[in-house]
Amino acid sequence: MGIFLRQFRASNDAYDELVGRLRAADSESIGAERLRALLKSLPDDDEMKQVLGYSGDPGRLGAAEKFCRDLAAALPK
């Protein structure tokens, strides 16, 4: 996931924007190749449960963990 996020060469605020574009299904601005890379990079169920179960300071999360947590929270269940 970290490698995927480095493609955007941006701060955590830009990752928030990326989550918004994914939620809006704005695939044109992201690109098909990046979407394929995202699908390959997504954490499995156990990893996602760990990220979502984290109850500590969100500022201590790495970019990949924060992105996955925010993406999971933004998408419909």
SVG drawing of the C-alpha trace seen along z (x, -y; Angstrom):
<svg xmlns="http://www.w3.org/2000/svg" viewBox="-23 -18 30 30">
<polyline fill="none" stroke="black" stroke-width="0.4" points="0.0,0.0 2.9,-2.4 4.3,-1.9 0.8,-2.6 0.5,-5.8 4.0,-7.0 2.7,-7.3 0.8,-10.4 3.9,-12.0 1.7,-14.0 0.8,-14.6 -1.9,-12.9 -4.3,-15.6 -3.9,-14.4 -4.7,-10.9 -8.0,-12.3 -8.7,-13.7 -7.9,-10.3 -10.4,-8.6 -13.0,-11.2 -12.3,-10.5 -12.6,-6.7 -15.8,-7.2 -17.2,-9.3 -16.1,-6.6 -13.9,-9.2 -11.9,-6.6 -10.8,-9.0 -8.8,-11.2 -7.1,-8.2 -6.5,-6.1 -7.0,-2.4 -3.5,-1.3 -3.5,-3.0 -6.9,-1.4 -5.5,2.0 -2.5,1.3 -4.8,0.3 -6.8,3.6 -3.5,5.6 -2.4,3.5 -5.5,3.6 -5.1,5.4 -6.7,8.7 -9.6,9.1 -7.4,9.8 -5.1,6.8 -8.1,4.6 -9.6,5.7 -6.4,4.7 -6.4,1.3 -10.1,0.7 -9.7,2.0 -6.9,-0.5 -8.2,-2.8 -5.0,-4.7 -3.9,-8.2 -4.7,-8.3 -1.6,-10.6 0.5,-7.6 -0.7,-5.6 1.4,-5.4 0.2,-6.8 -0.8,-3.3 -2.8,-2.5 -4.5,-5.9 -5.4,-5.6 -6.9,-2.1 -8.8,-3.1 -10.2,-6.2 -11.1,-4.3 -12.9,-1.6 -14.8,-4.2 -15.8,-6.1 -17.0,-3.2 -20.5,-1.7 -20.6,1.5"/>
</svg>
